[in-house]
Amino acid sequence: MLRMPKTPLFSGRRDLVYVESDFDGYVTGDEWTGGGDTGAVTVLADVAGGVVQLATTALDNDETWLHTTQELFRFGLVGSTILRNSAFEALIRYTEITADTANVFVGMMNALATTPFQDDGAGPKADFCGYGFYRLDGGVVWNTIVDNLTDFDQLTQALTLANTRNLAGEKVDADEDTVYRLRAECKPVCLKSATVLNLDFDFWINDIHLVHENCDMTIANFTNMHFGMAIHAGDGQILQLHCDYAGASQLRFPIEVATV
């Protein structure tokens, strides 16, 4: 019996669950879903190259978000033995009237549209499943976060370099036109027990590798995740987040074990 050949076009692609957009077109509810609080909007901007724009109102703690319509991603385990890598990347910039008023998140998060940020600069929502980058109202650094509901690692510049889990905090430039290329990868390492999975996380900003994190995570806490982003207004100022492109991928789970 002859097997169907894997042509170069499909040989790698068929092994991936992959979502990517240059936002030359965007209709909420198709591949991507946008939303927000009262007055917050996610729209396609009519600019060269394609950009999607998230905008808050001037209401303090108003927020808006954009995420994959389905929760396509998961910390690398289905059942008890199948390990899978995942990665995401986005090219963004944001505008703020004062240089420390934006709350921004880019990354994986379960139920991303259910209040991705806590109010008043308190950070991403508590006890979510995901990993990514964030910055806070009142702060001037990018931070990275890995959260598995009860398992939590928050990596910031406030941690000393003696802490091997933090290599550096990347300072946020006050220039509103600064562009950030944010990339992160999750690589399952081993099953430490029937209930604990060990994973590596790596984070890049503008192609500079800043953080390597190794975490043990409780398998029972794993849940499916959206990939996306959110911006949350601080100090009652209108904020905008512009995304030029965004993409995320994960090695495909075998269909016979791909259960929710």
PyRosetta script that sets phi, psi and omega in degrees:
from pyrosetta import init, pose_from_sequence

init()
pose = pose_from_sequence("MLRMPKTPLFSGRRDLVYVESDFDGYVTGDEWTGGGDTGAVTVLADVAGGVVQLATTALDNDETWLHTTQELFRFGLVGSTILRNSAFEALIRYTEITADTANVFVGMMNALATTPFQDDGAGPKADFCGYGFYRLDGGVVWNTIVDNLTDFDQLTQALTLANTRNLAGEKVDADEDTVYRLRAECKPVCLKSATVLNLDFDFWINDIHLVHENCDMTIANFTNMHFGMAIHAGDGQILQLHCDYAGASQLRFPIEVATV")
pose.set_psi(1, 131.7)
pose.set_omega(1, -179.7)
pose.set_phi(2, -84.0)
pose.set_psi(2, 136.6)
pose.set_omega(2, 175.9)
pose.set_phi(3, -91.0)
pose.set_psi(3, 147.7)
pose.set_omega(3, 175.2)
pose.set_phi(4, -67.4)
pose.set_psi(4, 125.9)
pose.set_omega(4, -176.9)
pose.set_phi(5, -69.3)
pose.set_psi(5, 147.7)
pose.set_omega(5, 171.7)
pose.set_phi(6, -89.5)
pose.set_psi(6, 102.7)
pose.set_omega(6, 179.0)
pose.set_phi(7, -73.3)
pose.set_psi(7, 160.5)
pose.set_omega(7, 177.1)
pose.set_phi(8, -55.0)
pose.set_psi(8, -31.0)
pose.set_omega(8, -178.2)
pose.set_phi(9, -64.6)
pose.set_psi(9, -35.2)
pose.set_omega(9, -173.2)
pose.set_phi(10, -112.0)
pose.set_psi(10, -10.8)
pose.set_omega(10, -169.1)
pose.set_phi(11, -59.2)
pose.set_psi(11, -39.8)
pose.set_omega(11, 177.6)
pose.set_phi(12, -93.0)
pose.set_psi(12, -38.6)
pose.set_omega(12, -173.5)
pose.set_phi(13, -61.3)
pose.set_psi(13, -35.9)
pose.set_omega(13, -176.2)
pose.set_phi(14, -70.1)
pose.set_psi(14, -15.8)
pose.set_omega(14, 179.2)
pose.set_phi(15, -89.2)
pose.set_psi(15, 0.6)
pose.set_omega(15, -175.4)
pose.set_phi(16, -119.9)
pose.set_psi(16, 142.8)
pose.set_omega(16, 159.3)
pose.set_phi(17, -90.8)
pose.set_psi(17, 121.2)
pose.set_omega(17, -168.3)
pose.set_phi(18, -141.1)
pose.set_psi(18, 132.1)
pose.set_omega(18, 175.1)
pose.set_phi(19, -129.6)
pose.set_psi(19, 128.2)
pose.set_omega(19, 179.5)
pose.set_phi(20, -150.4)
pose.set_psi(20, 146.6)
pose.set_omega(20, 176.3)
pose.set_phi(21, -150.1)
pose.set_psi(21, 140.3)
pose.set_omega(21, 167.8)
pose.set_phi(22, -93.8)
pose.set_psi(22, 1.8)
pose.set_omega(22, 177.8)
pose.set_phi(23, 56.0)
pose.set_psi(23, 41.2)
pose.set_omega(23, 167.7)
pose.set_phi(24, -75.3)
pose.set_psi(24, -15.5)
pose.set_omega(24, 172.9)
pose.set_phi(25, -151.5)
pose.set_psi(25, 149.9)
pose.set_omega(25, -179.9)
pose.set_phi(26, -157.4)
pose.set_psi(26, 122.6)
pose.set_omega(26, 173.7)
pose.set_phi(27, -129.5)
pose.set_psi(27, 117.2)
pose.set_omega(27, -176.8)
pose.set_phi(28, -60.5)
pose.set_psi(28, 137.2)
pose.set_omega(28, -178.6)
pose.set_phi(29, 96.1)
pose.set_psi(29, -12.3)
pose.set_omega(29, 173.8)
pose.set_phi(30, -82.0)
pose.set_psi(30, -115.1)
pose.set_omega(30, 179.0)
pose.set_phi(31, -74.3)
pose.set_psi(31, -30.8)
pose.set_omega(31, -179.4)
pose.set_phi(32, -123.0)
pose.set_psi(32, 149.0)
pose.set_omega(32, 178.3)
pose.set_phi(33, -126.9)
pose.set_psi(33, 129.6)
pose.set_omega(33, 177.7)
pose.set_phi(34, -113.4)
pose.set_psi(34, 155.9)
pose.set_omega(34, 178.8)
pose.set_phi(35, -172.9)
pose.set_psi(35, -176.8)
pose.set_omega(35, 179.6)
pose.set_phi(36, 175.8)
pose.set_psi(36, -178.1)
pose.set_omega(36, 175.5)
pose.set_phi(37, -70.0)
pose.set_psi(37, -178.5)
pose.set_omega(37, -179.7)
pose.set_phi(38, -57.0)
pose.set_psi(38, 119.8)
pose.set_omega(38, 177.7)
pose.set_phi(39, 92.6)
pose.set_psi(39, -22.4)
pose.set_omega(39, 178.6)
pose.set_phi(40, -72.7)
pose.set_psi(40, 144.4)
pose.set_omega(40, -173.4)
pose.set_phi(41, -137.4)
pose.set_psi(41, 152.6)
pose.set_omega(41, 170.1)
pose.set_phi(42, -125.7)
pose.set_psi(42, 117.9)
pose.set_omega(42, -174.5)
pose.set_phi(43, -137.8)
pose.set_psi(43, 159.2)
pose.set_omega(43, 172.6)
pose.set_phi(44, -81.8)
pose.set_psi(44, 125.9)
pose.set_omega(44, 179.6)
pose.set_phi(45, -88.5)
pose.set_psi(45, 136.9)
pose.set_omega(45, -177.8)
pose.set_phi(46, -85.4)
pose.set_psi(46, 73.8)
pose.set_omega(46, -178.6)
pose.set_phi(47, -132.7)
pose.set_psi(47, 162.1)
pose.set_omega(47, 179.8)
pose.set_phi(48, -62.3)
pose.set_psi(48, 136.6)
pose.set_omega(48, 176.5)
pose.set_phi(49, 90.9)
pose.set_psi(49, -18.7)
pose.set_omega(49, 179.7)
pose.set_phi(50, 85.9)
pose.set_psi(50, 119.3)
pose.set_omega(50, 179.2)
pose.set_phi(51, -144.7)
pose.set_psi(51, 137.1)
pose.set_omega(51, 171.3)
pose.set_phi(52, -103.0)
pose.set_psi(52, 139.2)
pose.set_omega(52, -172.6)
pose.set_phi(53, -119.2)
pose.set_psi(53, 127.8)
pose.set_omega(53, 174.0)
pose.set_phi(54, -107.1)
pose.set_psi(54, 129.8)
pose.set_omega(54, -177.0)
pose.set_phi(55, -135.8)
pose.set_psi(55, 136.1)
pose.set_omega(55, 174.0)
pose.set_phi(56, -94.1)
pose.set_psi(56, 173.9)
pose.set_omega(56, 167.2)
pose.set_phi(57, -92.0)
pose.set_psi(57, -174.5)
pose.set_omega(57, 178.4)
pose.set_phi(58, -84.1)
pose.set_psi(58, 5.5)
pose.set_omega(58, 178.4)
pose.set_phi(59, -75.2)
pose.set_psi(59, 131.8)
pose.set_omega(59, 178.2)
pose.set_phi(60, -61.1)
pose.set_psi(60, 135.8)
pose.set_omega(60, 179.4)
pose.set_phi(61, 71.7)
pose.set_psi(61, 12.2)
pose.set_omega(61, 171.7)
pose.set_phi(62, -70.9)
pose.set_psi(62, 143.6)
pose.set_omega(62, -178.2)
pose.set_phi(63, -143.8)
pose.set_psi(63, 156.9)
pose.set_omega(63, 176.7)
pose.set_phi(64, -141.6)
pose.set_psi(64, 156.8)
pose.set_omega(64, -172.5)
pose.set_phi(65, -148.7)
pose.set_psi(65, 164.4)
pose.set_omega(65, 174.6)
pose.set_phi(66, -143.7)
pose.set_psi(66, 132.8)
pose.set_omega(66, -179.0)
pose.set_phi(67, -152.1)
pose.set_psi(67, 161.7)
pose.set_omega(67, 173.1)
pose.set_phi(68, -58.0)
pose.set_psi(68, 139.5)
pose.set_omega(68, -174.8)
pose.set_phi(69, -61.3)
pose.set_psi(69, -36.6)
pose.set_omega(69, 178.1)
pose.set_phi(70, -107.2)
pose.set_psi(70, 153.7)
pose.set_omega(70, 174.3)
pose.set_phi(71, -83.4)
pose.set_psi(71, 86.9)
pose.set_omega(71, -170.5)
pose.set_phi(72, -87.7)
pose.set_psi(72, -10.6)
pose.set_omega(72, -168.1)
pose.set_phi(73, -119.5)
pose.set_psi(73, 158.8)
pose.set_omega(73, -176.0)
pose.set_phi(74, -156.6)
pose.set_psi(74, 142.1)
pose.set_omega(74, 170.5)
pose.set_phi(75, -54.7)
pose.set_psi(75, 135.5)
pose.set_omega(75, -158.9)
pose.set_phi(76, -59.0)
pose.set_psi(76, 62.4)
pose.set_omega(76, 177.3)
pose.set_phi(77, -154.2)
pose.set_psi(77, 130.8)
pose.set_omega(77, 169.4)
pose.set_phi(78, -128.5)
pose.set_psi(78, 133.4)
pose.set_omega(78, -172.3)
pose.set_phi(79, 68.2)
pose.set_psi(79, -127.5)
pose.set_omega(79, -178.3)
pose.set_phi(80, -130.6)
pose.set_psi(80, 2.3)
pose.set_omega(80, -173.0)
pose.set_phi(81, -135.0)
pose.set_psi(81, -15.4)
pose.set_omega(81, -171.5)
pose.set_phi(82, -90.6)
pose.set_psi(82, 116.7)
pose.set_omega(82, -179.1)
pose.set_phi(83, -104.6)
pose.set_psi(83, 138.0)
pose.set_omega(83, -177.8)
pose.set_phi(84, -141.1)
pose.set_psi(84, 142.4)
pose.set_omega(84, 176.3)
pose.set_phi(85, -87.1)
pose.set_psi(85, 156.2)
pose.set_omega(85, 171.8)
pose.set_phi(86, -143.1)
pose.set_psi(86, 160.3)
pose.set_omega(86, -179.6)
pose.set_phi(87, -156.1)
pose.set_psi(87, 155.9)
pose.set_omega(87, 172.6)
pose.set_phi(88, -145.5)
pose.set_psi(88, 159.4)
pose.set_omega(88, 177.9)
pose.set_phi(89, -152.3)
pose.set_psi(89, 143.8)
pose.set_omega(89, 176.9)
pose.set_phi(90, -148.9)
pose.set_psi(90, 146.5)
pose.set_omega(90, 174.9)
pose.set_phi(91, -112.2)
pose.set_psi(91, 114.7)
pose.set_omega(91, -172.4)
pose.set_phi(92, -134.4)
pose.set_psi(92, 163.2)
pose.set_omega(92, 161.9)
pose.set_phi(93, -146.7)
pose.set_psi(93, 160.9)
pose.set_omega(93, 179.1)
pose.set_phi(94, -142.1)
pose.set_psi(94, 158.3)
pose.set_omega(94, -179.7)
pose.set_phi(95, -118.8)
pose.set_psi(95, 141.9)
pose.set_omega(95, 176.6)
pose.set_phi(96, -149.9)
pose.set_psi(96, 146.7)
pose.set_omega(96, -178.2)
pose.set_phi(97, -71.8)
pose.set_psi(97, -43.1)
pose.set_omega(97, 175.3)
pose.set_phi(98, -111.1)
pose.set_psi(98, 144.3)
pose.set_omega(98, -167.3)
pose.set_phi(99, -69.7)
pose.set_psi(99, -5.5)
pose.set_omega(99, -176.9)
pose.set_phi(100, -132.2)
pose.set_psi(100, 40.5)
pose.set_omega(100, -176.1)
pose.set_phi(101, -112.9)
pose.set_psi(101, -4.6)
pose.set_omega(101, -174.6)
pose.set_phi(102, -95.5)
pose.set_psi(102, 134.8)
pose.set_omega(102, 165.3)
pose.set_phi(103, -104.8)
pose.set_psi(103, 118.3)
pose.set_omega(103, -175.5)
pose.set_phi(104, -128.0)
pose.set_psi(104, 137.5)
pose.set_omega(104, 172.1)
pose.set_phi(105, -130.3)
pose.set_psi(105, 136.6)
pose.set_omega(105, 172.3)
pose.set_phi(106, -135.9)
pose.set_psi(106, 122.7)
pose.set_omega(106, 178.2)
pose.set_phi(107, 157.3)
pose.set_psi(107, -159.1)
pose.set_omega(107, 178.2)
pose.set_phi(108, -93.1)
pose.set_psi(108, 137.0)
pose.set_omega(108, 177.6)
pose.set_phi(109, -159.3)
pose.set_psi(109, 131.9)
pose.set_omega(109, 175.1)
pose.set_phi(110, -71.5)
pose.set_psi(110, 145.0)
pose.set_omega(110, 179.4)
pose.set_phi(111, 45.8)
pose.set_psi(111, 54.6)
pose.set_omega(111, -171.7)
pose.set_phi(112, -59.8)
pose.set_psi(112, -31.6)
pose.set_omega(112, -176.0)
pose.set_phi(113, -78.4)
pose.set_psi(113, -5.6)
pose.set_omega(113, -180.0)
pose.set_phi(114, -91.4)
pose.set_psi(114, 80.2)
pose.set_omega(114, 177.3)
pose.set_phi(115, 52.7)
pose.set_psi(115, 72.1)
pose.set_omega(115, -178.0)
pose.set_phi(116, -62.1)
pose.set_psi(116, -24.2)
pose.set_omega(116, 178.3)
pose.set_phi(117, -119.2)
pose.set_psi(117, 145.5)
pose.set_omega(117, 165.6)
pose.set_phi(118, -77.8)
pose.set_psi(118, 155.9)
pose.set_omega(118, -177.0)
pose.set_phi(119, -74.2)
pose.set_psi(119, 160.3)
pose.set_omega(119, 169.6)
pose.set_phi(120, 59.5)
pose.set_psi(120, 42.8)
pose.set_omega(120, 173.6)
pose.set_phi(121, 70.1)
pose.set_psi(121, 24.0)
pose.set_omega(121, -177.3)
pose.set_phi(122, -86.4)
pose.set_psi(122, 1.0)
pose.set_omega(122, 174.8)
pose.set_phi(123, 97.7)
pose.set_psi(123, 179.2)
pose.set_omega(123, 176.7)
pose.set_phi(124, -57.1)
pose.set_psi(124, 159.7)
pose.set_omega(124, -175.8)
pose.set_phi(125, -56.5)
pose.set_psi(125, 148.6)
pose.set_omega(125, -177.4)
pose.set_phi(126, -73.1)
pose.set_psi(126, 144.0)
pose.set_omega(126, 170.3)
pose.set_phi(127, 57.4)
pose.set_psi(127, 55.6)
pose.set_omega(127, 172.8)
pose.set_phi(128, -107.5)
pose.set_psi(128, 172.1)
pose.set_omega(128, 175.8)
pose.set_phi(129, -109.2)
pose.set_psi(129, 115.4)
pose.set_omega(129, -179.5)
pose.set_phi(130, 164.6)
pose.set_psi(130, -174.4)
pose.set_omega(130, 176.9)
pose.set_phi(131, -156.1)
pose.set_psi(131, 150.7)
pose.set_omega(131, -179.7)
pose.set_phi(132, 170.8)
pose.set_psi(132, -164.8)
pose.set_omega(132, 179.7)
pose.set_phi(133, -108.7)
pose.set_psi(133, 148.0)
pose.set_omega(133, 171.8)
pose.set_phi(134, -153.3)
pose.set_psi(134, 157.7)
pose.set_omega(134, 168.8)
pose.set_phi(135, -135.9)
pose.set_psi(135, 159.1)
pose.set_omega(135, -168.5)
pose.set_phi(136, -123.0)
pose.set_psi(136, 149.7)
pose.set_omega(136, 167.9)
pose.set_phi(137, -54.1)
pose.set_psi(137, 123.8)
pose.set_omega(137, -178.5)
pose.set_phi(138, 95.5)
pose.set_psi(138, -6.1)
pose.set_omega(138, -178.5)
pose.set_phi(139, -114.8)
pose.set_psi(139, 162.1)
pose.set_omega(139, -179.5)
pose.set_phi(140, -130.0)
pose.set_psi(140, 26.8)
pose.set_omega(140, 175.5)
pose.set_phi(141, -132.1)
pose.set_psi(141, 152.7)
pose.set_omega(141, 165.2)
pose.set_phi(142, -78.0)
pose.set_psi(142, 142.4)
pose.set_omega(142, 175.4)
pose.set_phi(143, -120.7)
pose.set_psi(143, 158.2)
pose.set_omega(143, 172.0)
pose.set_phi(144, -118.5)
pose.set_psi(144, 152.2)
pose.set_omega(144, -176.0)
pose.set_phi(145, -141.7)
pose.set_psi(145, 142.0)
pose.set_omega(145, 171.4)
pose.set_phi(146, -129.7)
pose.set_psi(146, 122.4)
pose.set_omega(146, -176.4)
pose.set_phi(147, -138.2)
pose.set_psi(147, 130.9)
pose.set_omega(147, 178.0)
pose.set_phi(148, -127.4)
pose.set_psi(148, 60.6)
pose.set_omega(148, -176.7)
pose.set_phi(149, 62.6)
pose.set_psi(149, -87.8)
pose.set_omega(149, -179.3)
pose.set_phi(150, -89.9)
pose.set_psi(150, -14.9)
pose.set_omega(150, 177.9)
pose.set_phi(151, -93.7)
pose.set_psi(151, 122.0)
pose.set_omega(151, -168.5)
pose.set_phi(152, -137.9)
pose.set_psi(152, 127.3)
pose.set_omega(152, 171.9)
pose.set_phi(153, -131.1)
pose.set_psi(153, 119.4)
pose.set_omega(153, 178.4)
pose.set_phi(154, -114.4)
pose.set_psi(154, 119.8)
pose.set_omega(154, -174.9)
pose.set_phi(155, -109.5)
pose.set_psi(155, 117.9)
pose.set_omega(155, -178.2)
pose.set_phi(156, -136.5)
pose.set_psi(156, 169.5)
pose.set_omega(156, 177.8)
pose.set_phi(157, -65.0)
pose.set_psi(157, -22.5)
pose.set_omega(157, -179.5)
pose.set_phi(158, -64.1)
pose.set_psi(158, -24.8)
pose.set_omega(158, 175.2)
pose.set_phi(159, -71.0)
pose.set_psi(159, 142.6)
pose.set_omega(159, -178.9)
pose.set_phi(160, -76.7)
pose.set_psi(160, 157.7)
pose.set_omega(160, 178.5)
pose.set_phi(161, -67.4)
pose.set_psi(161, -15.8)
pose.set_omega(161, 175.7)
pose.set_phi(162, -68.5)
pose.set_psi(162, -20.6)
pose.set_omega(162, 176.0)
pose.set_phi(163, -81.7)
pose.set_psi(163, 110.4)
pose.set_omega(163, -172.9)
pose.set_phi(164, -66.5)
pose.set_psi(164, -10.3)
pose.set_omega(164, 178.8)
pose.set_phi(165, -82.2)
pose.set_psi(165, -3.7)
pose.set_omega(165, 179.9)
pose.set_phi(166, -133.8)
pose.set_psi(166, 117.8)
pose.set_omega(166, 178.7)
pose.set_phi(167, -90.5)
pose.set_psi(167, -35.7)
pose.set_omega(167, -178.7)
pose.set_phi(168, -173.9)
pose.set_psi(168, 155.1)
pose.set_omega(168, 166.8)
pose.set_phi(169, -101.9)
pose.set_psi(169, 139.4)
pose.set_omega(169, -179.3)
pose.set_phi(170, -96.8)
pose.set_psi(170, 115.3)
pose.set_omega(170, -176.2)
pose.set_phi(171, -65.3)
pose.set_psi(171, 138.2)
pose.set_omega(171, 177.5)
pose.set_phi(172, -82.4)
pose.set_psi(172, 125.7)
pose.set_omega(172, 179.3)
pose.set_phi(173, -74.5)
pose.set_psi(173, 136.3)
pose.set_omega(173, 179.7)
pose.set_phi(174, -70.8)
pose.set_psi(174, -16.0)
pose.set_omega(174, 177.2)
pose.set_phi(175, -65.0)
pose.set_psi(175, 121.1)
pose.set_omega(175, -174.8)
pose.set_phi(176, -67.2)
pose.set_psi(176, -17.9)
pose.set_omega(176, -178.1)
pose.set_phi(177, -92.7)
pose.set_psi(177, 5.7)
pose.set_omega(177, 178.9)
pose.set_phi(178, -62.5)
pose.set_psi(178, 133.6)
pose.set_omega(178, -179.3)
pose.set_phi(179, -107.0)
pose.set_psi(179, 137.4)
pose.set_omega(179, -179.7)
pose.set_phi(180, -121.4)
pose.set_psi(180, 127.4)
pose.set_omega(180, 170.7)
pose.set_phi(181, -99.9)
pose.set_psi(181, 112.0)
pose.set_omega(181, -175.4)
pose.set_phi(182, -108.9)
pose.set_psi(182, 127.0)
pose.set_omega(182, -179.2)
pose.set_phi(183, -138.1)
pose.set_psi(183, 141.0)
pose.set_omega(183, 176.9)
pose.set_phi(184, -146.2)
pose.set_psi(184, 152.3)
pose.set_omega(184, 178.9)
pose.set_phi(185, -134.8)
pose.set_psi(185, 144.8)
pose.set_omega(185, 174.4)
pose.set_phi(186, -118.7)
pose.set_psi(186, 124.9)
pose.set_omega(186, -178.5)
pose.set_phi(187, -127.8)
pose.set_psi(187, 105.3)
pose.set_omega(187, 173.8)
pose.set_phi(188, -59.3)
pose.set_psi(188, 136.6)
pose.set_omega(188, -176.7)
pose.set_phi(189, -102.1)
pose.set_psi(189, -55.5)
pose.set_omega(189, -177.2)
pose.set_phi(190, -162.9)
pose.set_psi(190, 158.2)
pose.set_omega(190, 169.4)
pose.set_phi(191, -83.2)
pose.set_psi(191, 115.8)
pose.set_omega(191, 179.6)
pose.set_phi(192, -82.4)
pose.set_psi(192, -26.7)
pose.set_omega(192, 176.5)
pose.set_phi(193, -162.2)
pose.set_psi(193, -176.5)
pose.set_omega(193, 179.2)
pose.set_phi(194, -67.4)
pose.set_psi(194, -15.5)
pose.set_omega(194, -175.5)
pose.set_phi(195, -120.4)
pose.set_psi(195, -4.6)
pose.set_omega(195, -173.8)
pose.set_phi(196, -129.8)
pose.set_psi(196, 130.6)
pose.set_omega(196, 176.0)
pose.set_phi(197, -114.8)
pose.set_psi(197, 136.2)
pose.set_omega(197, 176.9)
pose.set_phi(198, -97.9)
pose.set_psi(198, 133.1)
pose.set_omega(198, -176.7)
pose.set_phi(199, -135.2)
pose.set_psi(199, 149.3)
pose.set_omega(199, 170.9)
pose.set_phi(200, -104.4)
pose.set_psi(200, 139.7)
pose.set_omega(200, 175.0)
pose.set_phi(201, -126.0)
pose.set_psi(201, 135.6)
pose.set_omega(201, 177.0)
pose.set_phi(202, -128.9)
pose.set_psi(202, 141.6)
pose.set_omega(202, -175.0)
pose.set_phi(203, -130.4)
pose.set_psi(203, 133.9)
pose.set_omega(203, 177.4)
pose.set_phi(204, -123.5)
pose.set_psi(204, 141.2)
pose.set_omega(204, 169.3)
pose.set_phi(205, -124.9)
pose.set_psi(205, 123.8)
pose.set_omega(205, -177.1)
pose.set_phi(206, 50.2)
pose.set_psi(206, 45.2)
pose.set_omega(206, 175.2)
pose.set_phi(207, 67.2)
pose.set_psi(207, 12.4)
pose.set_omega(207, 175.4)
pose.set_phi(208, -102.7)
pose.set_psi(208, 123.3)
pose.set_omega(208, -179.9)
pose.set_phi(209, -75.5)
pose.set_psi(209, 118.2)
pose.set_omega(209, -173.6)
pose.set_phi(210, -110.1)
pose.set_psi(210, -35.3)
pose.set_omega(210, -171.4)
pose.set_phi(211, -137.8)
pose.set_psi(211, 133.2)
pose.set_omega(211, 166.3)
pose.set_phi(212, -120.1)
pose.set_psi(212, 130.0)
pose.set_omega(212, -177.4)
pose.set_phi(213, -131.5)
pose.set_psi(213, 132.2)
pose.set_omega(213, 174.2)
pose.set_phi(214, -114.9)
pose.set_psi(214, 127.1)
pose.set_omega(214, -174.1)
pose.set_phi(215, -132.3)
pose.set_psi(215, 145.0)
pose.set_omega(215, 165.0)
pose.set_phi(216, -96.4)
pose.set_psi(216, 132.1)
pose.set_omega(216, -176.6)
pose.set_phi(217, -128.6)
pose.set_psi(217, 144.0)
pose.set_omega(217, -178.9)
pose.set_phi(218, -78.2)
pose.set_psi(218, 119.1)
pose.set_omega(218, -174.3)
pose.set_phi(219, -59.8)
pose.set_psi(219, -37.7)
pose.set_omega(219, -177.5)
pose.set_phi(220, -61.6)
pose.set_psi(220, -19.8)
pose.set_omega(220, -178.2)
pose.set_phi(221, -88.0)
pose.set_psi(221, -7.1)
pose.set_omega(221, -177.2)
pose.set_phi(222, -64.4)
pose.set_psi(222, 138.0)
pose.set_omega(222, 173.6)
pose.set_phi(223, -148.1)
pose.set_psi(223, 161.8)
pose.set_omega(223, -177.7)
pose.set_phi(224, -69.1)
pose.set_psi(224, 150.3)
pose.set_omega(224, -172.7)
pose.set_phi(225, -127.8)
pose.set_psi(225, 144.9)
pose.set_omega(225, 163.8)
pose.set_phi(226, -78.9)
pose.set_psi(226, 158.3)
pose.set_omega(226, 161.4)
pose.set_phi(227, -109.4)
pose.set_psi(227, 134.3)
pose.set_omega(227, 179.6)
pose.set_phi(228, 178.3)
pose.set_psi(228, -156.5)
pose.set_omega(228, -175.0)
pose.set_phi(229, -153.3)
pose.set_psi(229, 161.3)
pose.set_omega(229, 178.8)
pose.set_phi(230, -151.6)
pose.set_psi(230, 151.6)
pose.set_omega(230, 172.8)
pose.set_phi(231, -131.6)
pose.set_psi(231, 138.0)
pose.set_omega(231, -171.7)
pose.set_phi(232, -130.5)
pose.set_psi(232, 125.4)
pose.set_omega(232, -171.9)
pose.set_phi(233, -76.0)
pose.set_psi(233, 136.3)
pose.set_omega(233, 172.0)
pose.set_phi(234, -114.6)
pose.set_psi(234, 148.9)
pose.set_omega(234, 174.7)
pose.set_phi(235, 59.9)
pose.set_psi(235, 27.1)
pose.set_omega(235, 174.3)
pose.set_phi(236, 63.5)
pose.set_psi(236, 38.8)
pose.set_omega(236, -179.8)
pose.set_phi(237, -118.1)
pose.set_psi(237, 144.8)
pose.set_omega(237, 175.7)
pose.set_phi(238, -70.5)
pose.set_psi(238, 127.4)
pose.set_omega(238, -179.9)
pose.set_phi(239, -123.7)
pose.set_psi(239, 148.6)
pose.set_omega(239, 177.9)
pose.set_phi(240, -131.9)
pose.set_psi(240, 139.8)
pose.set_omega(240, 173.2)
pose.set_phi(241, -120.0)
pose.set_psi(241, 124.5)
pose.set_omega(241, -179.8)
pose.set_phi(242, -110.9)
pose.set_psi(242, 128.3)
pose.set_omega(242, 179.3)
pose.set_phi(243, -116.9)
pose.set_psi(243, 120.8)
pose.set_omega(243, -179.9)
pose.set_phi(244, -81.2)
pose.set_psi(244, -42.4)
pose.set_omega(244, 172.4)
pose.set_phi(245, -153.7)
pose.set_psi(245, 158.9)
pose.set_omega(245, 177.2)
pose.set_phi(246, -151.1)
pose.set_psi(246, 141.8)
pose.set_omega(246, 178.8)
pose.set_phi(247, -155.8)
pose.set_psi(247, 151.4)
pose.set_omega(247, 177.4)
pose.set_phi(248, -148.6)
pose.set_psi(248, 149.7)
pose.set_omega(248, -179.6)
pose.set_phi(249, -146.1)
pose.set_psi(249, 158.4)
pose.set_omega(249, 174.9)
pose.set_phi(250, -149.3)
pose.set_psi(250, 141.6)
pose.set_omega(250, 174.2)
pose.set_phi(251, -59.6)
pose.set_psi(251, 137.1)
pose.set_omega(251, -171.8)
pose.set_phi(252, -69.1)
pose.set_psi(252, 136.8)
pose.set_omega(252, 173.1)
pose.set_phi(253, -77.2)
pose.set_psi(253, 138.0)
pose.set_omega(253, 174.1)
pose.set_phi(254, -54.8)
pose.set_psi(254, 136.3)
pose.set_omega(254, -172.4)
pose.set_phi(255, -62.9)
pose.set_psi(255, -27.8)
pose.set_omega(255, -177.1)
pose.set_phi(256, -72.2)
pose.set_psi(256, -15.8)
pose.set_omega(256, 179.4)
pose.set_phi(257, -119.3)
pose.set_psi(257, 4.5)
pose.set_omega(257, -174.9)
pose.set_phi(258, -79.8)
pose.set_psi(258, 69.3)
pose.set_omega(258, 179.3)
pose.set_phi(259, -104.2)
pose.set_psi(259, 151.5)
pose.set_omega(259, -178.7)
pose.set_phi(260, -81.2)
pose.dump_pdb("model.pdb")
